[in-house]
Amino acid sequence: MRSSSLRTGCVSVLALLIGFCLCISTASAVSGADISGTRIIAPTSLSAGTSDELQDFIRNGGSESAGPFDVQYFLSVDQKMDDKILIGTWHVDGLKAGAQKYGNTTFTIPSETKAGTYYLIRWIDPTRAVPGEDSSNNIQWSKSPVFVTTSGNAGVEGIGTLVASTVSAGSEIPVTVIVNHTTNDAGSPGSVSLFLSTQSRPDSSLIPAGTIALPEFSGEGEQEIPGTLDIPADIGIGAYYLFTSFVPVNQMIGEGSPSTFWFNEDPIRITPSSGSSTNSDTTPVVRESGPDVLTLDTEQPSEAFIGDSLTVTDSVKNIGGAEANIVRIEYLLSPNTDGTNGRHLGWRTVMSLQPDQTSTEQKLLGVSSDMKAGLYYLAKKITVTSAVQEKNTLNNAWVSNQPINIRYNPASPIPDLTHIRTVWPKAQPGQTVPITDTITNVGKGCAKDVAVAYYLSPYQKFDVATASYLGVWRLDSICPLEQKTNTTQVTIPSDLTNGEYFIYSVIDPCSFMTDCDESMPELDKSNNINVGTLYIGPCIFCG
C-alpha cells in the first residue's frame, strides 16, 4: 500500500472499483495513532433492500498502536455528511503502529432508499474510541458515484423468455416473459427490458429491443406476460442473444447480479428484412463471415486435490458464419475472480467446428503438485486457427462464477502438525520466562524446516497485525507420530499495562501472513494455533 500523508490537498487513492478522495493536512510526523484508508473494493451498482459485500484496507501510519474501533460506511447524495445513510459497520479489534489490515464487511441498502446516484463514505473511528488519534483523515468519500435502484422486481423471479428462433431485421416479434411471484402481496413490480447482444454476457454493446410492463399480481405463482420484441431495422445480420432484465443496462454490466436479468442460451438468428434490396443506396451490415467460437456451458467439481486431477465437461459453439478449422481451448486455475494469474491445467483441441455446431467433451485435467491449497476459479482461453480469421475474440475468455477448493488429498504423504501441550508462563513486564511446547505430526509425511513462533496480544483472536513477536522454536524435521518438546525463552514487553493478555504458539506462522509465500504444505492448518492467558498486575481469579 502507498501512504499519501505527505502533501497538502486532495489526494486520490486508487481502488479496484471505487476511487476514494481524502483531504488531509501537511504533517511531518504524527504522534499517536493515525488510521486512514488505503483502498476499498465495492460494487458500483446497488439495489435498495438488498445486501452486498465490500473489502476495505486500512493502515495505522502513526507512532502508537490503536485499540478497538469501528469503521462505518454511509451513502450520501453528495460529498458531504448531510443526510447520510448508514449501510454497514466493520469492527476492528486494534491496529499496531505501522501495520495494515483488510476486512470484508457485509452491508445492506435500506429498502426505503430512493433510486439515484450516491457517494460511498468511509468514516474511521466515528465515536473517537482511539485516544489521541489523528482524525483529520478519518472521513473519506468515493471519487466516483455508485448507483442505487429501487427493488422493482421485489418478490418477482424471472423464469424465462419465449421467442422465435429466426426473426427479420426491423420486425416486431411476439415474446412471452414468464415470471414467478413469490409473495401474496398485491402490487405492480414494474417492467422488464429486452436487449440483444452478440455476446453471451452483458457489456456496453447491448442493443435495446423493447420494454414489457408487468401486471399487478394478486397472489403467488407463475404468470406469462405477452409482449413485443422490437428488432432494429439497422441491426447487423447474424446470431444474437436475448437478454431480459429488471434493471437498466449500466447495472447489468460488471457487477450486475444474474438474479436481476437472464439471457436465452440459444441465440436468435436475425435475417435481412423482406423489403431489403441489394440495389439499396445503403449497404446493410452483414453477419461476420468468419468463425466465432464461445463457451456455452462448463461443468466443474467443487473440489480437487493437489497433484491429482479434476474432470470438467465443456461445451463450445461456433456462432459464426464459417468453419473453425482448429479450436484450441486452454484450461487454467486462477486465484482471482477475473481469471488473471492463472496456472495452466491442460488443453483441448476441436477440429473442423462448423457454423452453429456445438462440441461437448469431458476433459481430465491435472493439478500441479506445487500448487498451494486454496480457492481457485476455472478459466478458459479459446484460440481459433482457420482459413478465415476469427474477428470477434471478445467472447474467447471465460471464468467460472463458482470457485474450486484445491486442497491436499488426505491419503497423500503430507504432514499435519498439531499441539499436544503448551506450558504457559506467569510473568510481569520485562521478565524473561520459558514457554515449553510439545507438538506432534498426525499426518502421513515428514515436515522439514518447521518454525513455531510465539506472540503476545491483547486480543483473543490471533492477528499478526495486532500481536507482538516474542520468539521462535525451529525444528529441522518432525515425522508422522513423532513428538518433540522444547523450551523457548521469551521476554515479555516492558511497556505492558495491567490486564489480560493472550500468548499464542503458532506452528508455521507464514501460513497466517498475507505477504508470505513460503508456508509449509499441511493437510489441516486449523490446528496450528494454541493460545494461553497471561495476566499482568494483581488478579484474584488467576489461580
N, C-alpha and C positions, 0 to 999 in steps of 0.2 A: 504493500500500500504506500501511496505517497502522501506525506503530510503537507498541508497547504496553509501553514500558520505563520509565514514569514513576510507576507506582503499585505499592505493595506488595500482594501477594496473588496470587490465581489469576485470570489474565486469559484470557477465551475469544477465540480468533481464529477468525472465521467462514470456513469453506471451502465450496466448492461442494457437496461430498458429505459431507465429514467435518469436524466442528469439532475444533480442536486446543486443548488446555488447556496453559498454560505458567505454571509457578510461578516468579516472579522476585523479586528484592530491589530496594529503592529505590536509585537511583543518579543523582546529579545530573549526572555526566559520566563517560564511560568512556575511560580512556587505553589505547590499544592497540586491537586488533580486537575486535568484539563481534558475532558472527554468530548470527542467530536466524531461525526460520522464520516466514513471514507467512501462508502459505496452502498447502494441499495438496489436490489433486483425485485421488481414488482410488475404485475401486468398493467398494460396501458388501457385496457377496456374492462369495465366492471359493470355488474348488474345489481340494482337495488334488491335487497333481501337475500343476497347470496354471500357465500364465504369464499375466500381465496387465501393464498399464502404469499408472503414476501420474505426475502432474505436480506438481512441488514448486517453491515460491517462497521464496527466502531473501534476507536483507538484512544488510549489514555496517553496524551503527549506531555503530561505534566511530570513533576518530580516526586509525587506521592501517590500511593495506591488509593483506590476508591473502594468504599464498602458497597453494600447493596443499593441499587437504584433502579428506576423504571425508565423505559423509553416508550413514549406514546406516539401514535400515528393518527393523523387527522386528515380530513378533506376540507378544503376551503375554496370558495368560488374565485378568490383572488389570492395574491401572495401576501396575505395578511392573516392575522389571527382572529378577525371578526367572523362571527357565525360559523366557527369551525365545528366539524362533525367528528367525534371520536369514533375510530373504527377498530382499534386494537392496541394492546399493550404487551411489551416484552419486558419481563422482569430479569434483571441481570444481578447475579449474586455478588459480583465485585470485579474489579479490573486493576491489575497491578500497574505500576508506573512503567510506561514504555510498551505495554502489552496491547495486542489487538484481539478482538473476539468477534465471531459472527454467530447469528442465530436465525432460525426460521420461526416466523410468527403467523399464526392464522388470524385473519381479520374478517370482519363482517360488515358489509354495507347495510345500514339500517333500511328497512323496507320502505320507510317514508321519505327516503332521499329522492329529491327531484332529479329528473334526467337533465344532463348538461355537462359542461366542461368544468373540471375541478383541478386543484393543485394538491399534491400529496405533501403533507407536512410531517417532519420528524422532530419531536421535542424530547431532548435528552434531559433526564432528571427534572421533570416539571415541578416536583414537590420540594426541590432543594435538599434532598436527603444526604448528599455528599457535602460535608462541611468544607468551606474554603475552595470549592470547585469553581473554575473559571467558567461562568455561564454566558459569556459574550458570544460563544459559537454553538450554543445548545439547540437553537431553533434553525432548522434548515427546511427549505421547500423545493419541490421539484421544479426544474428548469422548464420542462415540457409538461403540458396538462395531461390528465387522464380523463377518460370519457365514461360517464355513468349513464346507463339506460334504466328505465323502469322495467319491472318484470312483466312485460306484455304477454309472455307466454306462461305466467304462473299458473300451475295446475293443468297445463296442457303439454302433452308429449307428442312429438312427431313420430309417425309410424312409416309413412312412405308417400310417394307421389306417382300416380299412374299417368303415363303419357305414351303416345305412339312412338315407334322406333324410327320412323322416317318422316320428315316434315320438309316443307318448302320454305325457302327464304322469303320473308315478307308476309307470311301467313299467320293466322290466328288459330291456334290448335287447342281443342278442349283438353283439360287436365283435371285430375281428381286428387286432392290432397286428403290424406287420411290421418286424423289425429285422435288422441285418446285423452278425454277429460277425466282427471284423476280425483276431482273433488265434487261435492254436492252443491257447492256454491254456484249460484247463477251469476251471469255476467258475461260481457264480451271481452275475450282475451286479446283483441286487436286484429292483426293481419299477418300474413306471410308474404315474403317477397320471393320472386323467382329470378334466377340468374343462369347464364350459360357460360361455360368455360372449356377451353381445350385441355385444361389441366384437371387432374383428379383431386387437387387440394386448392382451397381458395387463395387467390392472390389479386393483385391490382388489375388483372385483365378480365375480371368478372364483367359480363355484359348483362345489364338489367333486361328482364324479359317479362315484366308484369307484376301485379300485386293482387292478392286474393284476400278479401275481408272475411274474417272468421265470424260465424254467427254466435248468438248468445246460447249458452249451454244451460240446460235445465237439470242436469244430473251427471253422474259418472257414466263412462262408456265411450266406445269408439264412434266417430262420426266422419262421413265422407263429405267433403266440401268441393263442389264443382267450381271451376274457374277457367281462365284462358291463358295460354302461353303465347306471348307476343314475340314472334320471330322477326328481328330487324331485317329490313329489306337489303341492307348493305353488308350483312354478315358474310363472312367467308364460308365457302362450301367445304364440308368435311364433318368430322365427328366431334360432338360437344357433350360435356357432362351437364346434367341439370341439377342445380342446387336449389333447395327450398330452405328459407331462413326466417326465423323470428326476429332477427336483428339486422341492422344496416351493414353495408359492405365493410366499413372500417373495423367492425367488431368481429368479423369472420376471419380476418387476416391476422397472422401471427399467433396471438394468444387466444384466439377465438375458441369457444368451447363447442365440441361436437353436440352437446345437448341442446344448443340453440339453432343448429342447422344440420342438414343432411344432404347427400347427393346420391343420384341413381348410379349404381355401379356400371350398368350397361349404357354406353353413350348413345345419344340421339344422332342419327345421320341427317344432316341438312343438305338438301339438294337444291339446284337452281330453281327459281320461281318459274311457273308455267309461262309467264309472259316475257321471259328473258330472251334476248336475241344476240347472236354473235355479231350482228351488224350495229349493235348499240354503240352510241358515242362513248359510253363509259365501259371500261373493261372490268368485269366482275372479279372480285378476289376469289381465287380458286383454292381448293384444298392443296396442301403441301403434297408434292408428287413423290417425295422421299419417304422412307420408313420413319416410324415414330413409336418407339417401344417404351412402355411404362409398366410399373408394378400394379397388378390387380389385387393380389392377396398374398400374405405370408403368414404361415402358422409356425409358432416357435414354442419351445419349452419354457417353463417358468424358472428352471434352474439347470445348471450344468456343472460338471466337475473339472477342476484344473488338471491338465494333462490327459483329459479324456475327450470325448466327442459329444456333439449335440446334433439333433436331426431337425431340419426345417422343411416344410412343404411350401414351395414357392410357385406363384403363378405370374407370368408376364404376358403382355398382349401387344401386338403391333396394331396401332390405331391409324397408321399412316396409309399412304396410297401406293407403296411399293414394297417389294420383298426386302427383308433384312437378312442379308446373306449370313453373317456371323454375329451372334449376340453373345457378349461376354459379360457375366454378372459376378462381381466381386463381393464377397460377404466379409463384414468386419464387426468387431465388438468395440463400442465406444463408451467411455465413461460419461459422455456428455449427451444431453437430450437432442442436440443439433447434429450429432453424428461425427463431430470433429475428433481428431486424435485417435482414430480407430485402429485396432490391431487386426491384421489380416487373418481370416479364418480359412478361406478357400475360394475356389472358382466354380462356376457352372457355365457350360457352353451350349447354346441353342443354334442349330444350323437351319437356314432357309425358313425363317419365320415369315409367313405370308401375311398380307393385309387382312385384318380382322381375325387373325389366328391367335389362339391362346395356348401357351405352353406351360404345363404344370409338371413339376418334378419334385421328388423327395430327395433331399441332399444331406449327406453326412459330413459334418464339418468338425475339424479338430481344434481344441482349445489348447493353446500353448502352455507348456509346463512352467514357464516363468511368468505367467500372468498372475497378478495379485487378486486376492479374493475381494469381492465387492459387487455392486450393482452395475450392469452394463446394458447398453442399448444396441440391438442388432441393426446394422446399417448395410445398405446395398448401393453399389455403383454400377450402372449399366453402360456398356460401351458397344456401339454398333459399327461394324465394318461391312460396307456394302458398296455395290457398284454405283448406287445413287446415295449420296451422303445424307445422313440424318441431320436436319437443320434444327429441329426443336429438341434441345438437350436439357431443358429446364426440369423435365419430369424423370430424368435418368437417375436421380438420387432419391433414396428412400430411407427413413428412420422409423423404427417401431416406437409406439407410444407406451409400451409396457417394458420394464426392464427385465433382464435375466439375472438371477442370483448366481454368480460364479463363485464356487467355494471348493474346498478340498474334499475329496472323497474320504468318508470316514474309514474305509478299508485300506487306504493308502498309507505308506510308511511315513507319516507326518507326526511330528511331536505335538504334545498338548500339555503345557506346564500349568501347575496349579500350586497353591499354598497348602501346606499341612498345618503349620502352626507358626505364629509370629509372637515373640515375647516383646511387648512394647515397653518403653522406658517410662519412668517417672522422673521429671526433671524441671528445672527452673531456667529462665532465660540466661544464655551464655554458657551453660554447662555442656560438657561433652559426655555423652552417655551411649551405652551399647543397644543395638537392636539385633536380636537373634532370630534368624529366619530359617525355616525348613520348607523346602519345596520338593516336588516330585514331578515325574513325567508320566502321565496317564495315556499318552499317545502310543503310536506304533513306530516311531522313528526317533533317532537321536537328535538333540538340539545342540548346535555349535555356537560358540561365542555369545553366550547369554548374558544379559545385563538385568539386574534387579535394582531399581532406583528407589530412593526414599525421598518423600516430600512432606511438607507441613503446610496446612491450610486452615483458615477459619471456617471453611465450608465443607459440608458433609459429602457433597458431590464433587468428585475429582475433576479438576480442570487445570491443565498446565499453566494457563494464563493467570490463575489466581493462587497458585501454590509456590512455595519456596523450596528449592532443591537442597537436600541435606547430604546426600552421599550415594554411593553405588557399590554393589557387590557384583563382581564379574566372574563368570564361570566359563571354562574352556568348553565343557560339554556336559550334558546330562541325558542319559539314555532311558528307554522305557522301563518303568517300575523302579528306577533308581531314585534314592532320596539323598539330598545334600543339605547340610546345615552350615551356617556361617554367622559370625558375629561381626557387625559393622559398627564402627564408632562414628557417631554423628554429633554435630554441635548445634544446639538449639539457638536460634537467633536471639540476640541480646535485647532487641527492641520490642519484644512481645509485651502486651499489657495483660492484665488479669482476665481470665475467661477460659472457655472451652475451645480446644483446637483438635484437628484431626491429622493423624500421621498415616501416610499411605506407603505401602510396599507394592511397587508396580513392576511386574515381570514384562520385559521387552517394552520399555516406555516409548520407544519410537512409534509403536502402533497407535499411540494416543496423541501424536503430534501431527498437525495438518501439513507441516512443511518438511517431514522426514520421510525419505524414500527407502530406508534400509530396515524395515520391520522384518521380523522373523516369521516364516511360514508356520502356522499353527492351525489345528482343527477347530479350536474354540478360543476366542480372545476374551470371552465374558468372565472367565475365572482368573484373570491375570492380576486383579487388584484386590489387596487386602487392606482393611482400614482399622485403625485403633484410635483411642482418645487420649489426649494429653491436656491436663488441667494446669493452668498457670495461676498461682495465688491460692488463697485458702478455699477449701471445698469440703463441706461437711458430709457430702454424699459420695465422695470419690472412692472411699474404701481402701 
